[in-house]
Amino acid sequence: MSAINIVLIEDHDLTRAGMRMTLQQQSTVKVVGEASTGEEGLRAVRQHHPDIAIVDIGLPDLDGVEVTRRIKEELPDTKVLILTLRDNEQTVLAAFGAGADSYCMKDIQSADLMAALKATQEGFSWIDPAVAGAVLDQMRTQVITPGGQTMTSVVEIQAAEPEVSQIIEASPLTERELEVLQLIVEGRSNQDIADKLYITVGTVKTHVRNILNKLCADDRTQAAVRALRAGLVR
């Protein structure tokens, strides 16, 4: 497998140097360019056409959201991993709305960062657990209709996962698995799901395992995000 080519866009010199050293220690990653501002970062991306651009949100000229938007417009094949200290909902959603593929906090462990890069390179979104809730909440927001009824509005986030639809077509979920998946998205525990569907916790665990396998998801949060993006649940 060829190395993942990375352009690193981070304005803090020490942070950028530390991340570059971390990445350079990995044989599966190659840092082909770096920049301390958004404009410099865009030039580096245009020059190197990296597999992934690691973009800090708080850049001094163009912020990371705008940089992400421009990268996706000009080089849609380049994936964007947002790296930031900020975990507020607005920032997270703005990044994904601009087309970010993955989102990590700056205190992420090296092993998790590599997992995030690998998942992103393979076309999947890696979402830091610290911000996963905000993404799920935005993708399933409650709105009030003029008639006073509450309904769920699904907000499209433009971080594409082109392989997910193929995965779902190859291994479609059963009706019962879709019921379990809906309850997972709602944040229900295995016991809650068992009580709701009148089945045993052991049976729930089996369904959850099958769901994760069919969606190629590492955990329940990732499965929920993919299910919402694919329109499997609401």
The 8 nearest C-alpha neighbors of each residue, nearest first, counted from 0:
[[1, 2, 27, 3, 26, 28, 117, 120],
 [2, 0, 3, 27, 28, 4, 26, 29],
 [1, 3, 27, 28, 29, 4, 0, 26],
 [2, 4, 28, 29, 50, 27, 5, 1],
 [5, 3, 29, 49, 50, 30, 31, 2],
 [4, 6, 30, 51, 49, 52, 31, 29],
 [5, 7, 32, 52, 33, 31, 30, 49],
 [6, 8, 33, 53, 52, 5, 9, 32],
 [9, 7, 34, 54, 40, 33, 35, 53],
 [10, 8, 35, 55, 15, 11, 7, 34],
 [9, 11, 35, 36, 58, 12, 8, 59],
 [12, 10, 14, 13, 9, 15, 35, 16],
 [11, 13, 15, 14, 16, 10, 9, 35],
 [14, 12, 16, 15, 11, 17, 18, 10],
 [13, 15, 17, 11, 16, 12, 18, 9],
 [14, 16, 12, 18, 13, 17, 9, 19],
 [17, 15, 19, 13, 14, 18, 12, 20],
 [18, 16, 14, 20, 19, 15, 13, 21],
 [17, 19, 21, 15, 20, 16, 14, 22],
 [18, 20, 16, 22, 21, 17, 23, 15],
 [21, 19, 23, 17, 18, 22, 16, 24],
 [22, 20, 18, 19, 24, 23, 17, 109],
 [21, 23, 19, 24, 20, 25, 18, 28],
 [24, 22, 20, 25, 21, 19, 29, 28],
 [25, 23, 22, 21, 20, 26, 28, 19],
 [26, 24, 23, 27, 22, 28, 21, 29],
 [25, 27, 28, 24, 2, 23, 29, 22],
 [26, 28, 2, 25, 3, 29, 1, 0],
 [29, 27, 3, 2, 26, 25, 4, 22],
 [28, 30, 4, 3, 31, 5, 2, 23],
 [29, 31, 5, 32, 4, 6, 28, 23],
 [32, 30, 5, 6, 29, 4, 47, 33],
 [33, 31, 6, 30, 43, 7, 5, 34],
 [34, 32, 7, 6, 8, 40, 43, 35],
 [33, 35, 8, 40, 39, 36, 9, 7],
 [34, 36, 10, 9, 8, 39, 37, 11],
 [37, 35, 39, 38, 34, 58, 10, 40],
 [36, 38, 40, 61, 39, 66, 60, 58],
 [37, 39, 41, 40, 36, 42, 61, 60],
 [40, 38, 42, 36, 34, 41, 37, 43],
 [39, 41, 37, 34, 43, 38, 42, 8],
 [40, 42, 44, 38, 43, 39, 45, 37],
 [41, 43, 45, 39, 40, 44, 46, 38],
 [44, 42, 40, 46, 41, 45, 32, 47],
 [43, 45, 41, 48, 47, 46, 42, 40],
 [44, 46, 42, 43, 48, 47, 41, 74],
 [47, 45, 43, 44, 48, 42, 41, 49],
 [46, 48, 44, 49, 45, 43, 31, 32],
 [47, 49, 44, 45, 46, 50, 77, 74],
 [50, 48, 4, 51, 5, 47, 77, 6],
 [49, 51, 77, 4, 3, 78, 5, 48],
 [52, 50, 78, 5, 49, 77, 79, 53],
 [51, 53, 6, 79, 5, 54, 7, 80],
 [54, 52, 80, 7, 81, 8, 79, 6],
 [53, 55, 8, 81, 82, 63, 52, 80],
 [56, 54, 82, 9, 63, 83, 57, 81],
 [55, 57, 63, 62, 83, 58, 54, 64],
 [58, 56, 62, 55, 63, 59, 83, 10],
 [57, 59, 62, 36, 60, 10, 56, 61],
 [60, 58, 36, 61, 57, 62, 10, 37],
 [61, 59, 58, 37, 62, 36, 38, 57],
 [62, 60, 37, 58, 65, 66, 59, 63],
 [63, 61, 58, 64, 65, 57, 56, 60],
 [62, 64, 56, 66, 65, 55, 54, 67],
 [63, 65, 67, 94, 66, 62, 97, 68],
 [66, 64, 68, 67, 63, 62, 61, 69],
 [65, 67, 63, 69, 68, 64, 37, 70],
 [68, 66, 64, 70, 65, 69, 63, 97],
 [67, 69, 97, 65, 71, 66, 70, 72],
 [70, 68, 72, 66, 71, 67, 73, 65],
 [71, 69, 67, 73, 74, 72, 68, 66],
 [70, 72, 75, 68, 74, 69, 73, 67],
 [73, 71, 69, 70, 74, 75, 68, 67],
 [72, 74, 70, 71, 69, 75, 45, 68],
 [75, 73, 71, 70, 76, 77, 72, 48],
 [76, 74, 71, 77, 72, 73, 70, 78],
 [75, 77, 74, 78, 50, 71, 48, 49],
 [78, 76, 50, 75, 51, 74, 49, 79],
 [77, 79, 51, 100, 50, 76, 52, 80],
 [80, 78, 52, 99, 100, 51, 53, 81],
 [79, 81, 101, 53, 102, 100, 54, 52],
 [82, 80, 102, 54, 53, 55, 103, 101],
 [81, 83, 103, 55, 104, 105, 54, 102],
 [84, 82, 104, 105, 85, 55, 56, 81],
 [83, 85, 105, 104, 86, 82, 106, 56],
 [86, 84, 83, 87, 90, 104, 91, 56],
 [85, 87, 130, 88, 84, 91, 129, 90],
 [88, 86, 89, 90, 85, 91, 130, 133],
 [87, 89, 91, 133, 90, 92, 86, 130],
 [90, 88, 92, 91, 87, 93, 86, 133],
 [91, 89, 93, 88, 92, 87, 94, 86],
 [92, 90, 88, 94, 89, 93, 95, 87],
 [91, 93, 95, 89, 94, 90, 96, 88],
 [92, 94, 96, 90, 91, 95, 89, 97],
 [95, 93, 64, 97, 91, 92, 96, 99],
 [96, 94, 99, 98, 92, 97, 93, 156],
 [95, 97, 93, 156, 98, 94, 157, 92],
 [98, 96, 68, 94, 95, 99, 64, 67],
 [97, 99, 157, 158, 95, 96, 68, 100],
 [100, 98, 95, 79, 158, 94, 101, 97],
 [99, 101, 158, 124, 79, 80, 78, 98],
 [102, 100, 80, 125, 124, 126, 99, 81],
 [101, 103, 81, 126, 80, 127, 82, 125],
 [104, 102, 82, 127, 81, 126, 105, 83],
 [103, 105, 83, 106, 84, 82, 107, 127],
 [106, 104, 83, 84, 107, 82, 103, 108],
 [105, 107, 104, 108, 84, 103, 83, 109],
 [108, 106, 105, 104, 112, 111, 109, 103],
 [107, 109, 111, 110, 112, 106, 105, 113],
 [110, 108, 112, 111, 113, 107, 21, 22],
 [111, 109, 113, 112, 108, 114, 107, 115],
 [110, 112, 114, 108, 113, 109, 115, 107],
 [113, 111, 115, 109, 114, 110, 116, 108],
 [112, 114, 116, 110, 115, 111, 117, 109],
 [115, 113, 111, 117, 112, 116, 118, 110],
 [114, 116, 112, 118, 113, 125, 117, 119],
 [117, 115, 113, 119, 114, 118, 120, 112],
 [116, 118, 114, 120, 119, 115, 113, 121],
 [119, 117, 121, 115, 123, 120, 116, 114],
 [120, 118, 123, 116, 122, 121, 117, 124],
 [119, 121, 117, 122, 118, 116, 50, 51],
 [122, 120, 118, 119, 123, 117, 116, 162],
 [123, 121, 119, 160, 120, 118, 161, 162],
 [124, 122, 119, 118, 160, 121, 125, 120],
 [123, 125, 101, 100, 119, 126, 118, 122],
 [126, 124, 101, 115, 118, 102, 119, 123],
 [125, 127, 102, 101, 131, 128, 124, 103],
 [126, 128, 103, 129, 130, 102, 131, 125],
 [129, 127, 131, 130, 126, 132, 220, 103],
 [130, 128, 127, 131, 86, 132, 104, 126],
 [129, 131, 128, 132, 133, 127, 86, 134],
 [132, 130, 128, 134, 133, 126, 129, 127],
 [131, 133, 135, 134, 130, 136, 129, 128],
 [132, 134, 136, 88, 130, 131, 135, 137],
 [133, 135, 131, 137, 132, 136, 138, 92],
 [134, 136, 138, 132, 137, 133, 139, 131],
 [135, 137, 133, 139, 134, 138, 140, 132],
 [138, 136, 134, 139, 140, 135, 133, 154],
 [137, 139, 154, 135, 153, 136, 140, 134],
 [138, 140, 153, 136, 137, 152, 151, 135],
 [141, 139, 137, 152, 151, 136, 138, 142],
 [140, 142, 151, 150, 152, 149, 139, 143],
 [143, 141, 150, 149, 151, 140, 144, 152],
 [142, 144, 149, 148, 147, 150, 145, 141],
 [143, 145, 146, 147, 148, 149, 142, 150],
 [146, 144, 147, 143, 148, 149, 142, 150],
 [147, 145, 144, 148, 143, 149, 150, 142],
 [146, 148, 144, 145, 143, 149, 142, 150],
 [149, 147, 144, 143, 146, 150, 145, 142],
 [150, 148, 143, 142, 144, 141, 147, 151],
 [149, 151, 142, 141, 148, 143, 152, 144],
 [150, 152, 141, 140, 139, 142, 153, 149],
 [153, 151, 140, 139, 141, 154, 150, 142],
 [152, 154, 139, 138, 151, 155, 140, 233],
 [155, 153, 138, 152, 156, 137, 139, 140],
 [154, 156, 157, 153, 138, 228, 96, 158],
 [157, 155, 96, 158, 95, 154, 98, 138],
 [156, 158, 98, 159, 96, 155, 95, 97],
 [159, 157, 100, 98, 99, 156, 95, 160],
 [158, 160, 157, 161, 100, 122, 98, 123],
 [159, 161, 123, 122, 162, 163, 158, 124],
 [160, 162, 163, 159, 122, 164, 165, 123],
 [163, 161, 165, 160, 164, 166, 122, 123],
 [162, 164, 166, 165, 161, 160, 167, 214],
 [165, 163, 167, 166, 162, 168, 161, 229],
 [166, 164, 168, 162, 163, 167, 169, 161],
 [167, 165, 163, 169, 164, 168, 170, 162],
 [166, 168, 171, 164, 170, 169, 165, 163],
 [169, 167, 165, 166, 171, 170, 164, 163],
 [168, 170, 166, 167, 165, 171, 213, 164],
 [171, 169, 167, 168, 213, 166, 172, 214],
 [172, 170, 167, 168, 169, 173, 213, 166],
 [171, 173, 176, 177, 170, 174, 210, 213],
 [174, 172, 176, 175, 177, 171, 178, 170],
 [173, 175, 177, 176, 178, 172, 179, 171],
 [174, 176, 178, 177, 173, 179, 172, 206],
 [177, 175, 179, 173, 178, 174, 172, 206],
 [176, 178, 180, 174, 175, 179, 181, 172],
 [179, 177, 175, 181, 176, 180, 174, 182],
 [178, 180, 176, 182, 177, 181, 183, 175],
 [179, 181, 177, 183, 182, 178, 176, 184],
 [182, 180, 184, 178, 183, 179, 232, 177],
 [181, 183, 185, 179, 184, 180, 187, 186],
 [184, 182, 180, 186, 185, 187, 181, 179],
 [185, 183, 223, 181, 186, 182, 180, 187],
 [184, 186, 182, 183, 187, 181, 180, 223],
 [187, 185, 183, 184, 182, 188, 181, 220],
 [186, 188, 183, 182, 191, 185, 192, 189],
 [189, 187, 191, 190, 192, 186, 183, 182],
 [188, 190, 192, 191, 200, 193, 203, 187],
 [189, 191, 193, 188, 192, 200, 194, 187],
 [192, 190, 188, 194, 193, 189, 187, 195],
 [193, 191, 195, 189, 190, 194, 196, 188],
 [192, 194, 198, 190, 196, 200, 199, 191],
 [195, 193, 197, 191, 192, 196, 190, 198],
 [194, 196, 192, 193, 197, 191, 198, 190],
 [195, 197, 193, 198, 194, 192, 179, 178],
 [198, 196, 194, 193, 195, 199, 192, 200],
 [197, 199, 193, 196, 202, 200, 194, 203],
 [200, 198, 202, 201, 193, 203, 197, 194],
 [199, 201, 203, 202, 193, 190, 189, 204],
 [202, 200, 204, 199, 203, 205, 198, 193],
 [201, 203, 205, 199, 200, 204, 206, 198],
 [204, 202, 200, 206, 205, 201, 207, 189],
 [205, 203, 207, 201, 202, 206, 208, 200],
 [204, 206, 202, 208, 203, 207, 209, 201],
 [205, 207, 203, 209, 204, 208, 176, 210],
 [208, 206, 210, 204, 209, 205, 203, 211],
 [207, 209, 205, 211, 206, 210, 204, 212],
 [208, 210, 212, 206, 207, 211, 213, 205],
 [211, 209, 207, 213, 212, 208, 214, 206],
 [212, 210, 216, 208, 214, 209, 213, 215],
 [211, 213, 215, 209, 210, 214, 208, 216],
 [214, 212, 210, 215, 211, 170, 209, 167],
 [213, 215, 216, 211, 212, 210, 222, 166],
 [216, 214, 212, 213, 211, 217, 166, 222],
 [217, 215, 211, 214, 222, 218, 221, 212],
 [218, 216, 221, 211, 215, 219, 222, 212],
 [217, 219, 221, 220, 216, 222, 211, 223],
 [218, 220, 222, 221, 223, 183, 211, 217],
 [221, 219, 223, 222, 218, 224, 131, 184],
 [220, 222, 224, 223, 218, 219, 216, 225],
 [221, 223, 219, 225, 216, 220, 224, 226],
 [224, 222, 220, 226, 184, 221, 225, 219],
 [225, 223, 221, 227, 226, 222, 228, 220],
 [226, 224, 228, 222, 227, 223, 229, 221],
 [225, 227, 223, 231, 229, 224, 228, 222],
 [228, 226, 230, 224, 229, 225, 232, 231],
 [229, 227, 225, 230, 226, 224, 155, 156],
 [228, 230, 226, 227, 231, 225, 164, 163],
 [229, 231, 227, 232, 228, 226, 233, 225],
 [232, 230, 226, 229, 227, 233, 177, 228],
 [233, 231, 230, 227, 181, 226, 177, 180],
 [232, 227, 230, 153, 139, 231, 151, 181]]
